[in-house]
Amino acid sequence: MPRQTPFYLIITHRDKGTFSAEGPMIDDRRWNHAIVVAQKAGRQVRCATASGFSAADAGRNWVQRYSGKQVLPGEIVHL
């Protein structure tokens, strides 16, 4: 069941060391499907729920805890 509170999703590409902040959204099922399709194609991509008040805020929070270069939304996996 979709969440009722909007949230952000961080998509990571391990091979390239990049990530994108996607959202806000209340349903990540389409994103999860796109991640699975990319993984089946051999890409090293993952997703995680992120905290923040905006996509930029979620990206800053992510890079403080982890590493990587932020790329534009939809650059790693797009719907």
C-alpha positions in Angstrom: 0.0 0.0 0.0 1.4 3.5 -0.9 2.4 5.8 1.9 0.3 8.8 2.7 3.2 11.1 3.5 5.4 12.3 0.6 9.0 11.1 0.8 12.2 11.0 -1.4 14.0 8.1 -2.9 17.8 7.9 -3.4 18.8 5.9 -6.4 22.5 4.8 -6.4 24.7 3.5 -9.2 27.5 1.7 -7.5 29.7 1.2 -10.6 29.7 5.0 -11.3 29.6 6.2 -7.7 26.6 8.4 -8.4 23.2 9.0 -6.8 20.0 10.9 -7.6 17.3 12.2 -5.3 13.8 11.4 -6.7 10.5 12.8 -5.5 8.6 13.8 -3.6 6.4 10.7 -4.0 3.9 8.7 -2.0 4.2 5.5 -4.0 7.6 4.0 -5.1 6.3 0.9 -6.8 7.1 2.1 -10.3 10.6 3.1 -9.2 11.2 -0.3 -7.5 10.1 -2.0 -10.8 12.6 0.2 -12.8 15.4 -0.7 -10.3 14.6 -4.5 -10.7 14.6 -4.2 -14.5 18.0 -2.3 -14.4 19.4 -5.0 -12.0 18.3 -7.8 -14.3 20.1 -6.0 -17.1 23.3 -6.2 -15.0 23.4 -2.7 -13.6 24.6 -2.1 -10.0 21.7 0.2 -9.0 19.9 0.3 -5.6 17.3 2.5 -4.0 16.7 3.7 -0.5 14.2 6.0 1.2 15.7 9.4 2.1 14.8 12.0 4.6 14.5 15.7 3.8 12.2 18.5 3.1 13.1 18.7 -0.6 15.1 16.7 -3.2 18.1 18.9 -2.6 17.8 18.4 1.1 17.5 14.7 0.8 20.6 14.7 -1.5 22.6 16.7 1.1 21.6 14.3 3.9 22.6 11.3 1.8 26.0 12.6 0.9 26.8 13.5 4.5 26.2 9.9 5.6 27.4 8.1 2.5 29.4 9.1 -0.5 29.0 9.7 -4.2 28.4 12.4 -6.7 24.8 13.6 -7.1 23.4 13.6 -10.6 20.1 15.0 -12.0 16.8 13.2 -11.2 16.1 10.5 -13.7 19.7 10.2 -14.9 20.4 6.8 -13.3 16.9 5.2 -13.8 14.0 6.8 -15.4 10.3 5.9 -15.6 
